Amino acid sequence: MRGPGLKIEDITLAGWNLAGIPLLVAAGGLLAAVMSLGDAPNTAAGVIQLAAVAGAAVAIATRPAGVDGGPPPPLPGAGGSADGRMAFIGPLAFAVAFVAGSASTYLGVDLEGPIIAGAFGVIIVAMAVGDRLPVIDARLRRALIFPFIAISAGIFNGFAADMLSGLDVGALVSALTVDETGFGLFVIGMVLAGLAVFYAGLIVAPRVLIDPEPEHGCVVWPLRFALYIASAIL
């Protein structure tokens, strides 16, 4: 059994958020477009984003080697039941909608609806026939979904930057020590709640569906969220 704690992916993702994405966006070019929501025609960026969605679909439609004939690892939920897995369909569809919508804008073709429907179908089928899914190496499975997570992280970074750009963090922290404590807590809570919605869809759902942590997920994910927000603020 694995103990609770951060993984190498968490440190890598925080570093990617802290330095990698800002550097790419500042440099411009194809990679910057890939890590952003589509706003103008860019065929190469659109193709890469679609490939990332396809990689995520392949990862979800497989199970890691070593699960000999048994069901895939349970996801967080009551006893790791199907109900627990169902909770992540919405957030993952949310992430797919953003990346697919971005790719559609880049390609100038309306692909968002069919892609979301296809991804939704893959998730449902994978959950229904989990013990009969094709088996691939666990490292390959995680590698397949990593581009989707990296692009989702770039999109999340953009949302976080927009939400935090007009926020004076220092003033809010100062407000917590004076009579405006309630107002400061309210504003911070609203901002964090908004970011948590995007984080759940763009970061948590893809990873949880590939590498579930039924024992400690509810403990570790808030820590990961705090690390990720700290990297966004810095």
WOCORTA-V528935 format. One record per residue. N is the residue number from 1. RES is the residue in three letters. SS is DSSP state (2 for helix, 1 for strand, 0 for the rest). NEAR is the number of other C-alpha atoms within 8 Angstrom. Layout:
N | RES | SS | NEAR
N | RES | SS | NEAR
//
This chain:
1 | MET | 0 | 2
2 | ARG | 0 | 3
3 | GLY | 0 | 5
4 | PRO | 0 | 8
5 | GLY | 0 | 5
6 | LEU | 0 | 9
7 | LYS | 0 | 6
8 | ILE | 2 | 6
9 | GLU | 2 | 7
10 | ASP | 2 | 9
11 | ILE | 2 | 9
12 | THR | 2 | 8
13 | LEU | 2 | 11
14 | ALA | 2 | 11
15 | GLY | 2 | 10
16 | TRP | 2 | 9
17 | ASN | 2 | 15
18 | LEU | 2 | 11
19 | ALA | 2 | 8
20 | GLY | 2 | 9
21 | ILE | 2 | 13
22 | PRO | 2 | 9
23 | LEU | 2 | 8
24 | LEU | 2 | 11
25 | VAL | 2 | 11
26 | ALA | 2 | 7
27 | ALA | 2 | 7
28 | GLY | 0 | 9
29 | GLY | 0 | 7
30 | LEU | 2 | 8
31 | LEU | 2 | 10
32 | ALA | 2 | 13
33 | ALA | 2 | 13
34 | VAL | 2 | 12
35 | MET | 0 | 14
36 | SER | 0 | 11
37 | LEU | 0 | 10
38 | GLY | 0 | 13
39 | ASP | 0 | 7
40 | ALA | 0 | 6
41 | PRO | 0 | 9
42 | ASN | 0 | 9
43 | THR | 2 | 8
44 | ALA | 2 | 7
45 | ALA | 2 | 13
46 | GLY | 2 | 16
47 | VAL | 2 | 10
48 | ILE | 2 | 9
49 | GLN | 2 | 15
50 | LEU | 2 | 11
51 | ALA | 2 | 8
52 | ALA | 2 | 13
53 | VAL | 2 | 12
54 | ALA | 2 | 8
55 | GLY | 2 | 12
56 | ALA | 2 | 13
57 | ALA | 2 | 11
58 | VAL | 2 | 9
59 | ALA | 2 | 13
60 | ILE | 2 | 12
61 | ALA | 0 | 12
62 | THR | 1 | 12
63 | ARG | 1 | 15
64 | PRO | 1 | 11
65 | ALA | 0 | 9
66 | GLY | 0 | 4
67 | VAL | 0 | 9
68 | ASP | 0 | 5
69 | GLY | 0 | 6
70 | GLY | 0 | 6
71 | PRO | 0 | 9
72 | PRO | 0 | 9
73 | PRO | 0 | 6
74 | PRO | 0 | 12
75 | LEU | 0 | 13
76 | PRO | 0 | 14
77 | GLY | 0 | 10
78 | ALA | 2 | 7
79 | GLY | 2 | 6
80 | GLY | 2 | 12
81 | SER | 0 | 10
82 | ALA | 2 | 7
83 | ASP | 2 | 9
84 | GLY | 2 | 12
85 | ARG | 2 | 15
86 | MET | 2 | 8
87 | ALA | 2 | 8
88 | PHE | 2 | 10
89 | ILE | 2 | 11
90 | GLY | 2 | 9
91 | PRO | 2 | 12
92 | LEU | 2 | 12
93 | ALA | 2 | 12
94 | PHE | 2 | 10
95 | ALA | 2 | 11
96 | VAL | 2 | 12
97 | ALA | 2 | 10
98 | PHE | 2 | 9
99 | VAL | 2 | 14
100 | ALA | 2 | 15
101 | GLY | 2 | 11
102 | SER | 2 | 14
103 | ALA | 2 | 14
104 | SER | 2 | 14
105 | THR | 2 | 14
106 | TYR | 2 | 14
107 | LEU | 2 | 11
108 | GLY | 0 | 7
109 | VAL | 0 | 6
110 | ASP | 0 | 7
111 | LEU | 0 | 9
112 | GLU | 2 | 10
113 | GLY | 2 | 7
114 | PRO | 2 | 7
115 | ILE | 2 | 10
116 | ILE | 2 | 12
117 | ALA | 2 | 8
118 | GLY | 2 | 8
119 | ALA | 2 | 11
120 | PHE | 2 | 10
121 | GLY | 2 | 8
122 | VAL | 2 | 11
123 | ILE | 2 | 12
124 | ILE | 2 | 8
125 | VAL | 2 | 10
126 | ALA | 2 | 12
127 | MET | 2 | 9
128 | ALA | 2 | 6
129 | VAL | 0 | 8
130 | GLY | 2 | 11
131 | ASP | 2 | 8
132 | ARG | 2 | 7
133 | LEU | 0 | 10
134 | PRO | 1 | 7
135 | VAL | 1 | 8
136 | ILE | 1 | 10
137 | ASP | 0 | 8
138 | ALA | 2 | 9
139 | ARG | 2 | 6
140 | LEU | 2 | 8
141 | ARG | 2 | 14
142 | ARG | 2 | 11
143 | ALA | 2 | 8
144 | LEU | 2 | 12
145 | ILE | 2 | 14
146 | PHE | 2 | 9
147 | PRO | 2 | 10
148 | PHE | 2 | 12
149 | ILE | 2 | 12
150 | ALA | 2 | 10
151 | ILE | 2 | 14
152 | SER | 2 | 13
153 | ALA | 2 | 13
154 | GLY | 2 | 12
155 | ILE | 2 | 11
156 | PHE | 2 | 11
157 | ASN | 2 | 11
158 | GLY | 2 | 9
159 | PHE | 2 | 9
160 | ALA | 2 | 10
161 | ALA | 2 | 9
162 | ASP | 2 | 8
163 | MET | 2 | 9
164 | LEU | 2 | 9
165 | SER | 2 | 6
166 | GLY | 0 | 6
167 | LEU | 0 | 6
168 | ASP | 0 | 7
169 | VAL | 2 | 6
170 | GLY | 2 | 6
171 | ALA | 2 | 7
172 | LEU | 2 | 10
173 | VAL | 2 | 9
174 | SER | 2 | 8
175 | ALA | 2 | 12
176 | LEU | 0 | 12
177 | THR | 0 | 8
178 | VAL | 0 | 7
179 | ASP | 0 | 7
180 | GLU | 0 | 9
181 | THR | 2 | 10
182 | GLY | 2 | 8
183 | PHE | 2 | 8
184 | GLY | 2 | 12
185 | LEU | 2 | 9
186 | PHE | 2 | 8
187 | VAL | 2 | 8
188 | ILE | 2 | 9
189 | GLY | 2 | 8
190 | MET | 2 | 8
191 | VAL | 2 | 9
192 | LEU | 2 | 8
193 | ALA | 2 | 8
194 | GLY | 2 | 8
195 | LEU | 2 | 10
196 | ALA | 2 | 9
197 | VAL | 2 | 8
198 | PHE | 2 | 10
199 | TYR | 2 | 11
200 | ALA | 2 | 10
201 | GLY | 2 | 15
202 | LEU | 2 | 16
203 | ILE | 2 | 12
204 | VAL | 2 | 10
205 | ALA | 2 | 13
206 | PRO | 2 | 13
207 | ARG | 2 | 10
208 | VAL | 2 | 10
209 | LEU | 2 | 11
210 | ILE | 2 | 11
211 | ASP | 0 | 8
212 | PRO | 0 | 12
213 | GLU | 0 | 10
214 | PRO | 0 | 10
215 | GLU | 0 | 6
216 | HIS | 0 | 9
217 | GLY | 2 | 11
218 | CYS | 2 | 8
219 | VAL | 2 | 8
220 | VAL | 2 | 11
221 | TRP | 2 | 9
222 | PRO | 2 | 8
223 | LEU | 2 | 8
224 | ARG | 2 | 10
225 | PHE | 2 | 10
226 | ALA | 2 | 8
227 | LEU | 2 | 9
228 | TYR | 2 | 11
229 | ILE | 2 | 8
230 | ALA | 2 | 8
231 | SER | 2 | 11
232 | ALA | 2 | 11
233 | ILE | 2 | 6
234 | LEU | 0 | 5
//
